[in-house]
Amino acid sequence: MKKIKVITMLFMVILGLAACSREPQETEYTIEFFIAHQWRYLSREPQETEYTIEDFGATIVAAGAFWEDWWNLRGAFSWEHIDDYYWAYWIEQPHHPRSRGFSELLPSSGFETITDIALHLQQFYTDTWINREMFGDRAVTPADAIFFGEPWAFEEYDGVLYIASARAGFIRPDWTTATHTLISQDDDIAVVETVVFAYDHRASGNEMPKATFRIVFENGRIDSGFGQWEWPVIEPEFSQGFYAPFEDYMLFAYRPEDFDLSNFDAILYMPHPALPGVDIQGEDILIGATRSIYNISLILIENIWDEALNQDGFTVTESFLIADFLNPNQFIIINNYVGLGSLPWSGITFTTAPGERHFFAMNHDNSDSPSWFVLLDITEQMMVG
């Protein structure tokens, strides 16, 4: 059988962070390996290397930085390397990666196949990890665990490499805060505990949740790693709310139970329309503004594609009047709001002056903010419909 010899260089490529220093290795790959894009043919002899906690920590941070590049769509995964053209066939081809929030990753990224991704990750992860996580033979991950790595971020379909480019407000680790402790080391197996705080992307200054990972190394590379987010205990404060600026106003959203409602001048209540087919209890949202707003309505919205602007747009499907006006220190409580995922499906609209109407979508906030809700200014994305 003809073989191709590939020199795999273990080098640091991400954000100038130094990975573990190792000598280049020679590994033989079969023709079948490249055709089938499988990893089972990989093998290496154990290295005679003494790894320190600094080596392990550098590998963890470098691997984490790779996934943060992917999540933030920067570096090799920046938009200049992504073909995100509107794809009109997502209904006819439900199994296509584009139907599941993927975009084509261009060769200018430095990656042309999922094998290229796997070869790159080989500097951080064992062959077992790559075979299990990148090529479909994945072990069951505990339901409440954070997985160290995002192997589902890439997919190859019909000879084309795709990247998961849709984003939701999930909390992400800030690897500059990571600390590492060597738990055990026996021959070529080591266990490292890594603690990392979430990234405070709003620069709130609040204490962020932290994750504690138990990462197993084999011959200096990551073989497995799971962790869990631990949320800080936050005493209810008025500053907990989410603030959305517009013009010289500020709109905000809170949980009603966080505050003494007796301090407010007036409270208006609005039941949220029932969600067809969903029999669950939602959350109450308290909404107010720093200046008077007028003609306030609860709206149901639909997400559609705006071909003219090449971006997501929204149309109002139903509208329910709440109040003619709302002054500062007067609030609206919308009862039983149920989130539907990353795309908002309802919100509020109001005017600040004749002809000046604003639209804000509201949704559960699943980011690292202590807020429970988020308000999104979608005024520019509203379409007549």
Buried (B, 14 or more C-beta within 10 A) or exposed (E): EEEEEBEBEBEBBBBEBBBBEBEEBEBEBBEEBBEEBBBEBBEBEEBEEEBEEEBBBBBBBBBBBBBBBBBBBEBBBEEEBBEBEEBEEEEEEEEBBBBBBBBBBBEEBBBBBBBBBBBBBBBBBBBBBBBBBBBEEBEEEEEEBBBBBBBEBBBBBEEBBBBBBEEEBEBBBBBEBBEBEBEEBEEBEBBBBBBBBBBBBBEEEBBBBBBBBBBBBBBBBBBBBBBBBEEEEEEEEEEBBBEBEBEEBBBBBBBBEBBEEEEBEEBBEBEBBEBEEEEEEBBBBBBBBBEEBBBBBBBBBBBEBBEEEEEEBBBBEEEBEBBEEBEEEBBBBBEBBBBEEBBBBBBBBBBBEEEEBBBBBBBBBBBBBBBBBBBBBBBEBBBEE
